[in-house]
Amino acid sequence: MSTAQTPQPDATAGPPGTPEHPVDRTPETSGAPDAPAAGPAERADLVPWRRRLLVGLVAGLLAWGLAALLSPEDGAARQLGAAALVAVAAVAVQHLVLVPDRAAEERARRAESLLAETAATVRGGLRRYDELQHGLTRHTEDMKQLVETRLVPPPRPAEPEPPAPPLVRIESVSDLAANFAEVLSPGLPILSTFVRLEMQRVVGHLSDLTTLTAECPGENHDWMLTLTRAAEKSICATSTSVDRTFWNSEPASRYLHAQAEAIEQGVPVRRLFLLESARELDDRLLRLCEEQQVLHIEVRVAVLPELPPHLLRGTTNDFIVYDEAVSFEIDQDLRDVNIRTRLIARQDHVHDRMKRFRELWEAGMSLRELEVRVDDEEDGTWMVDRG
């Protein structure tokens, strides 16, 4: 019985795996374990290249067919060249289009990863901030409680408050004056009545001023003096012939003294003498103007009949405007007797008074012009209406 001879390997042959003896890597021929499959990136690279080559081959065949149909006279060489050129171009175009897409996808993945890391870092920081804030709040409360219990003395029992004075019910000006009189009563019945009547008069005037108008009978020198002391900006006054005797009286002395004090406080004072006729231009008027100018009062004189016609249509009664806000006025009767004093603070009325004063002031004579005019009057060289 013949025994089969086992073939012996060639001694000159190289080791397995060499070109002479290639190693079979398939599972069927080799008992080696399965090799690991290609990764996702490798499969993503292989599939597109195969697809690109297939697309390029199809494009080349289509180009060769079209060239053969449209230009059969060009020959096979030129047709094959054109087909190869189209195939290469198709592969190149696919490569140029797909590479940027992959780069953009990679950048998007990196951006998403970076954003996720940043969000996680911020969330961690916020948690640490909340923990720190909670700890500081708790520490502050503990310190506050310690100070209140150790350092702050316990509160004293509240002392009873003194009873409030009874409220005085005031229903009229008379009630208010009576209450003042009761508080300021000097004891004697007649003086108590005097205080009550005076308070009633004063409070009545103050109540009237809420309507921006108040008046009293006769001349009220007290109002004139008080307003002079209250002025802060300016005093603009007119003086008619009715006041000529006033300047030699005791109230006039106090009035001029109050105006001199106002001028020292920076309040300018202007006075305009209004004359009924040129016959009043004499040395007595000149001395009166010079006396007031010595007190730094600005003085001018206007003869009414010699004024332009449009200036004669206004009022000529005495008025004094304080701070261009309040008009102090004195009304006369037909006998040139002062019968009423009024205070008017209405804006439209005061505006008209100031306009009237400025117009008359501009038309008046200065002290130097008055001196020349008085000299001419005495010499009889000034022709005026002496009627």
C-alpha positions in Angstrom: 0.0 0.0 0.0 1.6 3.1 -1.1 1.8 6.1 1.2 1.1 9.5 -0.2 4.0 11.8 0.0 3.5 15.0 1.8 5.0 17.8 -0.3 7.9 19.5 1.4 8.4 23.2 1.3 11.1 24.5 -0.9 14.2 25.3 1.1 15.0 28.2 -1.1 11.6 29.8 -0.6 11.2 32.8 1.6 9.1 33.0 4.7 5.4 33.3 4.5 4.2 36.7 3.7 6.9 37.3 1.1 6.0 37.8 -2.6 6.9 34.2 -3.3 4.5 33.0 -0.6 1.8 35.5 0.0 -0.3 35.0 3.1 -4.0 34.4 2.6 -5.8 36.9 4.9 -9.3 35.7 4.4 -11.0 33.8 7.3 -11.7 30.8 5.1 -8.0 30.1 4.3 -6.4 31.3 7.5 -7.4 30.5 10.9 -6.6 34.0 12.1 -9.2 36.0 13.9 -11.2 38.6 12.0 -9.4 41.9 11.3 -11.0 45.0 12.7 -13.4 46.6 10.3 -12.5 50.0 8.7 -13.5 53.0 10.8 -16.3 55.5 10.0 -13.8 58.0 8.7 -12.1 55.4 6.3 -15.6 54.3 5.0 -16.5 57.9 4.5 -13.3 58.4 2.5 -13.7 55.2 0.4 -17.3 55.5 -0.6 -17.0 59.1 -1.9 -13.9 58.2 -4.0 -15.6 55.3 -5.6 -18.6 57.3 -6.3 -16.5 60.1 -7.8 -14.7 57.6 -10.1 -18.0 56.1 -11.1 -19.5 59.5 -11.8 -16.3 60.5 -13.8 -16.5 57.2 -15.8 -20.2 57.8 -16.6 -19.5 61.4 -17.6 -16.6 60.2 -19.9 -18.7 57.6 -21.6 -21.5 60.1 -22.2 -19.0 62.6 -23.6 -17.5 59.9 -25.9 -20.9 58.9 -27.1 -21.9 62.5 -27.8 -18.6 63.2 -29.6 -19.0 60.1 -31.7 -22.5 61.2 -32.7 -21.9 64.8 -33.3 -18.4 64.7 -34.8 -17.7 61.2 -36.3 -15.1 62.7 -38.6 -12.7 63.7 -35.7 -11.4 60.2 -35.3 -11.4 57.8 -32.3 -8.3 59.4 -30.7 -9.7 62.8 -30.4 -13.1 61.4 -29.2 -11.3 59.3 -26.5 -9.2 62.4 -25.4 -12.4 64.5 -25.1 -14.1 61.7 -23.0 -11.0 61.4 -20.7 -10.9 65.1 -20.3 -14.6 65.2 -19.3 -14.2 62.3 -16.9 -11.2 64.0 -15.1 -13.1 67.2 -14.9 -16.1 65.5 -13.3 -13.9 63.9 -10.7 -12.1 67.2 -9.9 -15.3 69.1 -9.6 -16.7 66.6 -7.1 -13.6 66.8 -5.1 -13.6 70.6 -5.0 -17.3 70.6 -4.0 -17.1 68.0 -1.2 -13.8 69.1 0.5 -15.2 72.5 1.6 -18.4 70.8 2.9 -16.3 68.4 5.0 -14.2 71.4 6.4 -17.4 73.3 7.2 -18.8 70.2 9.0 -15.6 69.9 11.0 -15.7 73.5 12.0 -19.3 73.2 13.0 -18.5 70.2 15.2 -15.7 72.0 16.9 -17.8 75.1 17.5 -20.6 73.0 19.1 -18.0 71.3 21.3 -16.5 74.7 22.3 -20.0 76.1 23.0 -20.9 73.1 25.2 -17.7 73.5 27.2 -18.3 77.2 27.7 -21.9 76.6 28.8 -20.7 74.0 31.3 -18.0 76.4 32.7 -20.6 79.3 33.1 -23.0 77.0 34.9 -20.3 75.9 37.2 -19.4 79.6 37.9 -23.0 80.5 38.6 -23.3 77.7 41.1 -20.1 78.8 42.9 -21.4 82.5 42.9 -24.7 81.4 44.4 -23.0 79.4 47.1 -20.7 82.4 47.9 -23.6 84.8 48.0 -25.6 82.5 50.3 -22.6 82.2 52.6 -22.0 85.9 52.8 -25.7 86.6 53.5 -25.7 84.0 56.3 -22.5 85.5 57.7 -24.0 89.1 57.6 -27.1 87.9 59.5 -25.0 86.2 62.1 -22.9 89.4 62.7 -26.0 91.6 62.8 -27.6 89.3 65.4 -24.4 89.4 67.4 -24.2 93.2 67.4 -27.8 93.5 68.4 -27.5 91.1 71.3 -24.1 92.2 72.6 -23.6 95.8 71.8 -27.0 97.5 71.5 -28.6 98.3 74.8 -32.2 97.1 75.3 -34.8 99.8 74.4 -36.2 101.9 77.2 -39.9 101.9 77.9 -41.6 104.6 75.9 -42.4 107.7 77.8 -45.9 109.0 77.5 -46.2 111.9 75.1 -47.5 115.2 76.4 -51.1 115.9 75.4 -51.5 117.9 72.3 -52.9 121.4 72.6 -56.6 121.6 71.7 -57.2 122.6 68.1 -58.6 126.0 67.5 -61.5 126.1 65.1 -61.3 129.1 62.8 -64.3 129.8 60.7 -63.8 133.5 59.7 -61.4 136.4 59.8 -63.1 137.7 63.0 -62.4 134.4 64.7 -58.8 134.5 63.8 -58.4 138.1 65.0 -60.2 137.2 68.2 -57.8 134.2 68.8 -54.8 136.5 68.3 -56.3 139.1 70.6 -56.8 136.5 73.3 -53.2 135.3 73.1 -51.8 138.9 73.0 -54.2 140.4 75.4 -52.4 143.0 77.6 -55.0 142.7 80.4 -56.8 146.0 80.2 -60.2 145.7 78.5 -59.7 148.7 76.2 -56.3 147.4 75.0 -57.7 143.9 74.5 -60.4 145.4 72.3 -57.8 147.5 70.5 -55.7 144.5 69.8 -58.7 142.6 68.5 -59.8 145.4 66.2 -56.2 146.0 64.9 -55.8 142.2 64.3 -59.1 142.1 62.5 -58.1 145.0 60.2 -54.6 143.5 59.4 -55.9 140.0 58.9 -58.6 141.4 56.7 -56.1 143.1 54.5 -54.0 139.9 54.3 -57.1 137.9 53.3 -57.8 140.4 50.6 -54.3 140.0 49.2 -55.2 136.4 48.2 -57.1 138.0 45.3 -54.0 140.2 44.5 -55.9 143.3 45.5 -56.4 145.1 48.8 -57.5 148.7 49.7 -58.0 150.9 52.7 -59.5 154.4 53.1 -57.2 157.5 53.1 -53.5 157.3 52.8 -51.7 154.3 54.2 -48.1 155.4 54.9 -47.4 152.1 56.7 -48.0 150.1 53.5 -45.7 152.4 51.6 -42.9 152.1 54.2 -43.2 148.3 54.5 -43.1 147.8 50.7 -40.0 150.0 50.5 -38.2 147.9 53.0 -39.4 144.7 51.2 -38.3 145.7 47.7 -35.4 143.8 46.3 -35.2 144.9 42.6 -36.5 148.4 41.9 -38.8 151.2 43.0 -40.5 153.3 40.3 -42.7 156.2 41.7 -44.7 159.1 40.4 -45.5 162.2 42.4 -48.3 164.6 41.3 -49.0 168.2 42.5 -51.2 166.8 45.2 -48.1 165.4 46.9 -46.3 168.7 47.0 -47.1 169.4 50.6 -46.4 165.8 51.6 -42.6 166.2 51.2 -42.5 168.6 54.1 -44.2 166.2 56.5 -42.8 163.7 59.0 -44.1 160.6 57.1 -42.1 161.9 54.1 -38.9 162.0 56.1 -39.4 158.4 57.2 -40.2 157.4 53.6 -37.1 159.1 52.2 -35.0 157.5 54.9 -36.4 154.0 54.0 -35.7 154.6 50.3 -32.1 155.7 51.1 -31.6 152.4 53.0 -33.0 150.5 50.0 -30.6 152.3 47.7 -27.7 151.2 50.0 -28.9 147.6 49.6 -28.6 147.9 45.8 -32.3 148.8 45.0 -32.5 151.6 42.4 -35.2 154.3 43.1 -36.6 156.5 40.4 -39.1 159.3 41.0 -41.0 161.3 38.3 -42.7 164.6 39.3 -45.8 165.3 37.2 -46.8 169.0 36.9 -50.2 170.3 36.0 -48.7 173.4 34.3 -45.4 175.1 33.8 -46.2 177.6 36.6 -45.0 174.9 39.1 -41.5 175.1 37.7 -39.9 177.1 40.5 -37.0 177.1 42.9 -39.0 175.1 45.5 -39.4 172.2 43.1 -35.8 172.5 42.1 -34.6 172.3 45.7 -36.9 169.3 46.3 -35.4 167.5 43.3 -31.8 168.3 44.4 -32.5 167.0 48.0 -33.7 163.7 46.6 -30.8 163.4 44.2 -28.4 163.9 47.1 -30.0 160.6 48.4 -29.0 159.0 45.1 -32.7 158.9 43.9 -33.0 159.4 40.2 -35.3 162.4 39.5 -37.1 163.7 36.4 -39.8 166.2 35.9 -42.6 166.2 33.2 -45.1 169.0 32.5 -48.3 167.3 31.4 -49.6 170.0 29.0 -46.3 169.8 27.1 -46.3 166.1 26.6 -47.1 164.5 23.2 -50.8 163.9 22.7 -50.5 160.1 22.9 -49.1 160.4 26.5 -52.0 162.6 27.7 -54.5 159.8 27.3 -53.2 157.8 30.3 -53.9 158.1 34.0 -52.1 160.7 36.0 -52.8 159.6 39.6 -49.9 158.7 42.0 -48.6 155.2 41.8 -45.5 153.4 43.0 -44.4 150.1 41.5 -42.3 147.8 43.7 -40.1 145.2 42.0 -42.3 145.5 38.9 -44.7 143.2 40.8 -47.0 145.3 43.1 -48.5 148.7 42.4 -49.2 151.1 45.3 -51.8 153.6 44.2 -53.6 156.6 45.8 -56.9 157.9 44.4 -58.1 161.5 44.8 -61.5 163.0 44.7 -62.5 166.1 42.7 -60.9 168.3 45.4 -57.6 166.6 45.0 -58.0 164.9 48.4 -56.5 161.4 48.8 -59.4 159.2 49.6 -58.2 155.6 49.0 -55.0 153.6 49.0 -54.9 150.3 47.0 -52.4 147.5 46.5 -52.8 145.7 43.1 -50.6 142.7 42.1 -52.4 141.6 39.0 -49.8 141.1 36.3 -51.7 142.8 33.5 -52.3 145.9 35.7 -48.7 146.1 36.9 -47.5 145.7 33.3 -49.6 148.7 32.2 -48.3 150.8 35.0 -44.7 150.1 34.2 -45.3 150.9 30.5 -46.9 154.2 31.5 -44.0 155.0 33.8 -41.4 154.3 31.1 -43.1 156.5 28.6 -43.4 159.4 31.0 -39.9 158.9 32.2 -38.5 159.2 28.7 -40.4 162.3 28.0 -39.4 164.0 31.3 -36.6 166.5 32.0 -33.4 165.7 33.9 -32.3 167.8 36.8 -29.8 169.7 34.6 -32.6 170.4 32.1 -34.9 171.5 34.9 -32.4 174.0 36.2 -32.2 175.6 32.7 -35.9 175.6 32.4 -36.5 177.2 35.8 -34.0 180.0 35.0 -35.8 180.6 31.7 -39.2 180.7 33.4 -38.0 183.2 36.0 -36.5 185.4 33.2 -39.6 185.1 31.2 -37.7 183.9 28.1 -39.6 180.5 27.9 -42.8 180.7 26.0 -45.3 178.4 27.6 -49.0 178.2 28.1 -49.7 179.8 31.5 -53.5 179.3 31.3 
